[in-house]
Amino acid sequence: MNVIVTDCHFNEAEAARYLNKSLRWLQKQLKESDNPPPSFKLGKKSRLFRKSELDAWLERFRAGVAEGEGQ
């Protein structure tokens, strides 16, 4: 059987690395930001981040910059 993986999940350290940020920065965003990266909370301390949701979250910032250009 062939399995096609279309999305993957990251733990906090992997998500920070994917975003090219420190783990401390990511943890601060999760606690203090009005628009934190989307994640799933597993248990008391563990979180998972879906790659496609991180990509969409990043894209919102890019779109915001593009919309503001030329004003």
C-alpha positions as CSV (number, residue, x, y, z in Angstrom):
1,M,0.0,0.0,0.0
2,N,1.3,3.5,-0.9
3,V,0.8,6.2,1.6
4,I,0.9,9.8,0.5
5,V,1.7,12.4,3.2
6,T,0.2,15.8,2.3
7,D,0.8,17.4,5.7
8,C,3.0,16.9,8.7
9,H,3.1,18.0,12.3
10,F,5.9,19.6,14.3
11,N,6.6,19.8,18.0
12,E,7.5,23.2,19.5
13,A,11.2,22.9,18.8
14,E,10.6,21.8,15.2
15,A,8.0,24.5,14.6
16,A,10.4,27.2,15.9
17,R,13.1,25.8,13.6
18,Y,10.6,25.8,10.6
19,L,9.7,29.4,11.3
20,N,13.4,30.3,11.7
21,K,12.8,31.6,15.2
22,S,14.0,30.6,18.6
23,L,12.0,28.3,20.8
24,R,11.7,31.1,23.4
25,W,10.2,33.4,20.7
26,L,7.6,30.8,19.8
27,Q,6.7,30.1,23.4
28,K,6.3,33.9,24.0
29,Q,4.0,34.1,21.0
30,L,1.9,31.3,22.3
31,K,1.5,33.0,25.7
32,E,1.3,36.7,24.8
33,S,0.4,37.3,21.2
34,D,-3.1,38.3,20.0
35,N,-2.4,36.2,16.9
36,P,-0.3,33.2,18.0
37,P,0.7,30.4,15.6
38,P,-2.1,27.8,15.4
39,S,-1.4,24.7,17.4
40,F,-3.0,21.7,19.1
41,K,-2.5,21.3,22.8
42,L,-1.8,17.7,23.9
43,G,-1.9,17.1,27.6
44,K,-0.7,19.8,29.9
45,K,2.5,20.9,28.2
46,S,2.8,19.3,24.8
47,R,1.8,21.0,21.6
48,L,1.7,20.1,17.9
49,F,1.8,22.4,14.9
50,R,0.4,21.5,11.5
51,K,2.8,22.6,8.7
52,S,0.0,23.7,6.5
53,E,-1.5,25.9,9.3
54,L,1.9,27.5,10.0
55,D,2.2,28.3,6.3
56,A,-1.3,29.9,6.2
57,W,-0.4,31.8,9.4
58,L,2.7,33.2,7.8
59,E,0.9,34.0,4.5
60,R,-1.5,36.3,6.4
61,F,1.4,38.4,7.4
62,R,2.8,38.5,3.9
63,A,-0.7,39.4,2.5
64,G,-1.0,42.2,5.1
65,V,2.3,43.7,4.0
66,A,1.3,43.5,0.3
67,E,-2.1,45.1,0.9
68,G,-0.5,48.0,2.7
69,E,2.0,48.8,0.0
70,G,1.4,51.9,-2.1
71,Q,-1.0,53.5,0.4
